[in-house]
C-alpha cells in the first residue's frame, strides 16, 4: 500500500475509494522527463552491429 500511496502523492494515480484497487485511476503512465535516469550512451555503446547472440551469450 505504501507504493500506491507514493503514486497518489506524486499524482501518477487518483485513488479516492481505497476499498479496492479497481478504483485506481491512472493519471500518468510513464516517467516524467525530469525523473528519467541519465544514461551515457557513449559508455554503453548504442550499436549492436557485429554482435552475435547465441544461447543467451553475447559474442562480439
N, CA and C atoms as a LAMMPS dump frame, in Angstrom:
ITEM: TIMESTEP
0
ITEM: NUMBER OF ATOMS
180
ITEM: BOX BOUNDS ff ff ff
-5.0000000000000000e+02 5.0000000000000000e+02
-5.0000000000000000e+02 5.0000000000000000e+02
-5.0000000000000000e+02 5.0000000000000000e+02
ITEM: ATOMS id mol type element x y z
1 1 1 N 0.81 -1.193 0
2 1 2 C 0 0 0
3 1 3 C 0.859 1.264 0
4 2 1 N 2.044 1.178 0.573
5 2 2 C 2.917 2.356 0.626
6 2 3 C 3.3 2.806 -0.782
7 3 1 N 3.517 1.855 -1.683
8 3 2 C 3.877 2.201 -3.06
9 3 3 C 2.725 2.916 -3.753
10 4 1 N 1.513 2.454 -3.537
11 4 2 C 0.353 3.112 -4.139
12 4 3 C 0.142 4.501 -3.539
13 5 1 N 0.35 4.63 -2.247
14 5 2 C 0.251 5.944 -1.608
15 5 3 C 1.292 6.908 -2.174
16 6 1 N 2.47 6.397 -2.483
17 6 2 C 3.509 7.237 -3.088
18 6 3 C 3.094 7.696 -4.483
19 7 1 N 2.433 6.821 -5.237
20 7 2 C 1.949 7.202 -6.571
21 7 3 C 0.844 8.254 -6.478
22 8 1 N 0 8.148 -5.464
23 8 2 C -1.03 9.168 -5.235
24 8 3 C -0.362 10.492 -4.905
25 9 1 N 0.606 10.471 -3.999
26 9 2 C 1.303 11.696 -3.587
27 9 3 C 2.026 12.357 -4.753
28 10 1 N 2.569 11.541 -5.653
29 10 2 C 3.286 12.068 -6.818
30 10 3 C 2.343 12.401 -7.974
31 11 1 N 1.041 12.181 -7.765
32 11 2 C -0.007 12.474 -8.739
33 11 3 C 0.114 11.659 -10.023
34 12 1 N 0.567 10.402 -9.886
35 12 2 C 0.548 9.471 -11.016
36 12 3 C -0.797 8.756 -11.096
37 13 1 N -1.451 8.588 -9.925
38 13 2 C -2.756 7.933 -9.884
39 13 3 C -3.697 8.728 -8.985
40 14 1 N -4.991 8.488 -9.181
41 14 2 C -6.037 9.052 -8.329
42 14 3 C -6.759 7.874 -7.698
43 15 1 N -6.904 7.882 -6.37
44 15 2 C -7.479 6.726 -5.675
45 15 3 C -8.228 7.186 -4.441
46 16 1 N -9.448 7.699 -4.652
47 16 2 C -10.258 8.181 -3.533
48 16 3 C -10.858 7.038 -2.73
49 17 1 N -11.508 6.102 -3.409
50 17 2 C -12.166 4.977 -2.741
51 17 3 C -11.159 3.842 -2.616
52 18 1 N -10.463 3.778 -1.49
53 18 2 C -9.375 2.815 -1.311
54 18 3 C -9.856 1.446 -0.838
55 19 1 N -11.152 1.161 -1.02
56 19 2 C -11.68 -0.14 -0.625
57 19 3 C -11.235 -1.249 -1.576
58 20 1 N -10.809 -0.867 -2.789
59 20 2 C -10.407 -1.856 -3.788
60 20 3 C -9.48 -1.187 -4.803
61 21 1 N -8.484 -1.925 -5.277
62 21 2 C -7.545 -1.355 -6.257
63 21 3 C -8.2 -1.138 -7.625
64 22 1 N -9.366 -1.713 -7.853
65 22 2 C -10.049 -1.482 -9.132
66 22 3 C -10.55 -0.042 -9.235
67 23 1 N -10.51 0.701 -8.136
68 23 2 C -10.936 2.102 -8.13
69 23 3 C -9.811 3.071 -8.484
70 24 1 N -8.632 2.554 -8.787
71 24 2 C -7.491 3.412 -9.131
72 24 3 C -7.679 3.963 -10.539
73 25 1 N -7.433 5.256 -10.683
74 25 2 C -7.456 5.911 -11.988
75 25 3 C -6.029 6.357 -12.28
76 26 1 N -5.474 5.873 -13.385
77 26 2 C -4.103 6.235 -13.769
78 26 3 C -4.13 7.603 -14.438
79 27 1 N -3.349 8.526 -13.9
80 27 2 C -3.255 9.876 -14.456
81 27 3 C -2.084 10 -15.415
82 28 1 N -0.973 9.347 -15.068
83 28 2 C 0.22 9.342 -15.92
84 28 3 C 0.783 7.936 -15.919
85 29 1 N 1.036 7.392 -17.096
86 29 2 C 1.538 6.034 -17.187
87 29 3 C 2.962 5.953 -17.693
88 30 1 N 3.729 6.992 -17.499
89 30 2 C 5.115 6.99 -17.966
90 30 3 C 5.948 7.847 -17.026
91 31 1 N 7.26 7.735 -17.174
92 31 2 C 8.157 8.549 -16.345
93 31 3 C 8.12 9.982 -16.821
94 32 1 N 8.186 10.881 -15.889
95 32 2 C 8.28 12.296 -16.242
96 32 3 C 9.692 12.582 -16.726
97 33 1 N 9.817 13.521 -17.624
98 33 2 C 11.109 13.816 -18.262
99 33 3 C 12.206 14.088 -17.241
100 34 1 N 11.931 14.836 -16.194
101 34 2 C 12.931 15.167 -15.197
102 34 3 C 13.318 13.998 -14.307
103 35 1 N 12.523 12.921 -14.316
104 35 2 C 12.78 11.773 -13.451
105 35 3 C 13.431 10.615 -14.186
106 36 1 N 13.669 10.767 -15.467
107 36 2 C 14.275 9.689 -16.24
108 36 3 C 15.737 9.543 -15.868
109 37 1 N 16.225 8.309 -15.774
110 37 2 C 17.641 8.114 -15.444
111 37 3 C 18.53 8.663 -16.555
112 38 1 N 19.622 9.258 -16.155
113 38 2 C 20.581 9.785 -17.121
114 38 3 C 21.499 8.653 -17.569
115 39 1 N 21.581 8.425 -18.871
116 39 2 C 22.381 7.338 -19.419
117 39 3 C 23.415 7.928 -20.361
118 40 1 N 24.671 7.569 -20.158
119 40 2 C 25.731 7.98 -21.059
120 40 3 C 25.852 6.916 -22.146
121 41 1 N 25.292 7.204 -23.322
122 41 2 C 25.26 6.226 -24.404
123 41 3 C 26.65 5.916 -24.951
124 42 1 N 27.606 6.799 -24.719
125 42 2 C 28.977 6.531 -25.156
126 42 3 C 29.564 5.363 -24.377
127 43 1 N 29.227 5.276 -23.082
128 43 2 C 29.752 4.195 -22.253
129 43 3 C 29.057 2.872 -22.544
130 44 1 N 27.776 2.932 -22.876
131 44 2 C 27.017 1.713 -23.119
132 44 3 C 27.243 1.154 -24.51
133 45 1 N 27.491 2.01 -25.462
134 45 2 C 27.587 1.573 -26.848
135 45 3 C 26.186 1.317 -27.378
136 46 1 N 25.737 2.152 -28.277
137 46 2 C 24.359 2.053 -28.741
138 46 3 C 24.227 1.179 -29.976
139 47 1 N 25.314 0.718 -30.534
140 47 2 C 25.266 -0.084 -31.747
141 47 3 C 25.338 -1.566 -31.415
142 48 1 N 24.556 -2.362 -32.14
143 48 2 C 24.605 -3.816 -31.985
144 48 3 C 25.191 -4.463 -33.234
145 49 1 N 25.73 -3.665 -34.128
146 49 2 C 26.308 -4.195 -35.362
147 49 3 C 27.519 -5.056 -35.028
148 50 1 N 27.569 -6.248 -35.601
149 50 2 C 28.697 -7.131 -35.408
150 50 3 C 28.578 -8.021 -34.191
151 51 1 N 27.453 -8.018 -33.509
152 51 2 C 27.27 -8.878 -32.348
153 51 3 C 26.463 -10.114 -32.745
154 52 1 N 26.892 -11.261 -32.282
155 52 2 C 26.162 -12.498 -32.489
156 52 3 C 25.687 -13.008 -31.141
157 53 1 N 24.407 -13.226 -31.017
158 53 2 C 23.85 -13.687 -29.75
159 53 3 C 23.356 -15.113 -29.958
160 54 1 N 23.964 -16.049 -29.233
161 54 2 C 23.601 -17.456 -29.335
162 54 3 C 23.428 -18.022 -27.937
163 55 1 N 22.306 -18.622 -27.667
164 55 2 C 22.085 -19.263 -26.378
165 55 3 C 22.175 -18.323 -25.199
166 56 1 N 21.798 -17.068 -25.411
167 56 2 C 21.792 -16.123 -24.308
168 56 3 C 23.15 -15.496 -24.03
169 57 1 N 24.174 -15.83 -24.801
170 57 2 C 25.503 -15.255 -24.598
171 57 3 C 25.82 -14.332 -25.761
172 58 1 N 26.369 -13.218 -25.47
173 58 2 C 26.717 -12.223 -26.489
174 58 3 C 28.172 -12.422 -26.893
175 59 1 N 28.415 -12.613 -28.192
176 59 2 C 29.782 -12.765 -28.718
177 59 3 C 30.069 -11.601 -29.646
178 60 1 N 31.043 -10.787 -29.322
179 60 2 C 31.385 -9.633 -30.164
180 60 3 C 32.383 -10.037 -31.22
